[in-house]
Amino acid sequence: MRIRLSGGARAPCSLLFTGSPEADVHRAALQRLLDDAIELLEEHHEQHWAAWLRVGQHQLSGDDPYGPDHLLRAFGGMGSFNDLLILRQNGHRIRDRA
């Protein structure tokens, strides 16, 4: 297993575990969760956050050290993913229940 710590003004500040079977399992699970989240967001026409998650997903699949940091930046602060409400009033597509 190789561990790389990077940081700096414009570099990610995270640990990367590569070549670890456990890390690969967790990365695959995260990829599946991102697939589900992107699908849900696109179903409701929430393109901004779907695109944000897709970028993070792409970075993770390419072992880009910025992937985890990109995803974490979606949370916290005003206007973050935490503030997202799927509502008709926000322009989202909501289907009526059958």
C-alpha positions in Angstrom: 0.0 0.0 0.0 1.3 3.5 -0.9 0.3 6.4 1.2 0.8 9.9 -0.1 0.1 13.1 2.0 -0.2 16.2 0.0 -1.0 19.7 0.9 -0.2 23.3 0.2 -2.0 26.4 -1.1 -3.5 24.8 -4.2 -3.0 21.1 -3.5 -5.4 18.7 -1.8 -4.9 18.1 1.9 -5.8 14.4 2.1 -4.4 11.0 2.4 -4.5 8.8 -0.6 -4.4 5.1 -0.2 -3.7 3.3 -3.4 -3.3 -0.3 -4.0 -5.3 -1.3 -0.9 -8.1 -3.8 -1.4 -10.0 -2.1 1.4 -9.7 1.3 -0.2 -10.8 -0.1 -3.5 -14.0 -1.5 -1.8 -14.8 1.8 -0.2 -14.1 3.7 -3.4 -16.4 1.3 -5.3 -19.2 1.8 -2.7 -18.8 5.6 -2.9 -19.0 5.4 -6.7 -22.3 3.5 -6.4 -23.7 6.0 -4.0 -22.7 8.9 -6.3 -24.4 7.1 -9.2 -27.6 6.9 -7.1 -27.4 10.5 -6.0 -26.7 11.8 -9.5 -29.6 9.8 -10.9 -31.9 11.2 -8.2 -30.8 14.8 -8.8 -31.1 14.5 -12.6 -34.6 12.9 -12.2 -35.6 16.2 -10.5 -33.7 18.4 -12.9 -31.2 19.5 -10.3 -28.3 19.9 -12.8 -25.9 22.0 -10.8 -25.4 19.5 -8.0 -25.6 16.5 -10.4 -22.7 18.0 -12.4 -20.8 18.7 -9.2 -21.0 15.1 -8.1 -20.2 13.9 -11.5 -16.9 15.8 -11.5 -16.0 14.4 -8.1 -16.9 10.9 -9.4 -14.7 11.3 -12.4 -11.9 12.5 -10.3 -12.2 9.5 -7.9 -12.3 7.1 -10.8 -9.0 8.5 -12.1 -7.3 8.5 -8.8 -7.2 12.3 -8.9 -6.1 13.5 -5.4 -8.6 16.4 -5.7 -11.6 14.0 -5.9 -12.3 13.7 -2.1 -11.7 17.4 -1.6 -14.0 18.4 -4.4 -16.8 16.3 -3.0 -16.2 17.6 0.6 -16.4 21.2 -0.6 -20.1 20.6 -1.6 -21.0 20.5 2.1 -21.1 23.3 4.6 -21.6 27.0 4.2 -24.4 29.0 2.5 -25.6 27.6 -0.8 -24.1 24.2 -0.2 -25.5 20.8 -1.0 -26.8 20.7 2.6 -29.1 23.6 1.7 -30.7 21.8 -1.3 -34.4 21.4 -1.1 -36.1 19.5 -4.0 -39.3 21.6 -4.5 -41.4 22.7 -7.4 -40.9 26.3 -6.2 -37.2 25.8 -6.8 -37.8 24.7 -10.4 -37.4 21.0 -9.7 -39.5 18.4 -11.5 -41.8 16.7 -9.0 -44.1 13.9 -10.1 -47.5 13.6 -8.4 -48.0 10.4 -6.5 -50.2 7.8 -8.3 
